[in-house]
Amino acid sequence: MGLAVSWLLVGYATARQRLTPPRLQGRVTSATDVLINGPQTVSIALGALLIDLVDYRILLLSIAAVLLACGGVLGIRPRQAHDHRRQQAGRQLTAPDDQTT
């Protein structure tokens, strides 16, 4: 994940610089830095507060449960998407031709 973040940030910074007029570069850069780094700062503060209030073992079990639930959802979704595409393809093959002239 760390390698991908570098590529994303370089691409993002390049696009921002190319699409922003020179006279607005500083303002746009500052605003986007706040939007990107602000939530990270808040999440660190909330995490520190949470670890102070709740035992770390409970937090780890909660994280594990959420990750397993997400994995279960992601394990089901590809199958649903595949079934949906098959249904759509079947409808397209059996749909009557409405192009009458």
Secondary structure, 3 states (H helix, E strand, C coil): CHHHHHHHHHHHHHHHHHHCCHHHHHHHHHHHHHHHHHHHHHHHHHHHHHHHHCCHHHHHHHHHHHHHHHHHHHHHHHHHHHHHHHHHHHHHHHCCCCCCC
